[in-house]
Amino acid sequence: MQETARGGGTSAAMSTNADRTLVKSTAELWELVDDDEMMRRWCAFLTGSQELVPVMETGRAHGERLSWRSAPGEPHAAIELELAEKGFGTRVAITTTCERHVPGDMLESLLDELGSPQRRPFARA
């Protein structure tokens, strides 16, 4: 994980990244990340908002890269996910930029979310 401060204004944006290889296919992970609610929830998580944050998609390479940011007028948060096949899984790299410090364990928890088994309809808890 790396952190970098950027910008010279009154509130410098902090950039943080983390990566991990998850034992899921690229297609499985793409299905999870290409979801508006997840994008809104992750931006809320980064900004500390208790409510989902409106987002704008800023880049897409199907199955490989997805990036989005909070909508104008919202606290700034930007996320980029890169997926790449690696061995028996998929390497997931997350880069975030936001106005507040994002501890590494926050990004690790996002990777945990992607790596956890997904519940299926009618599955018992």
PyMOL commands that set and color helices and strands:
alter all, ss='L'
color gray80, all
select helices_A, chain A and resi 26-33+36-47+104-115
alter helices_A, ss='H'
color red, helices_A
select strands_A, chain A and resi 2-6+13-22+55-61+65-70+77-86+89-98
alter strands_A, ss='S'
color yellow, strands_A
deselect
rebuild
show_as cartoon
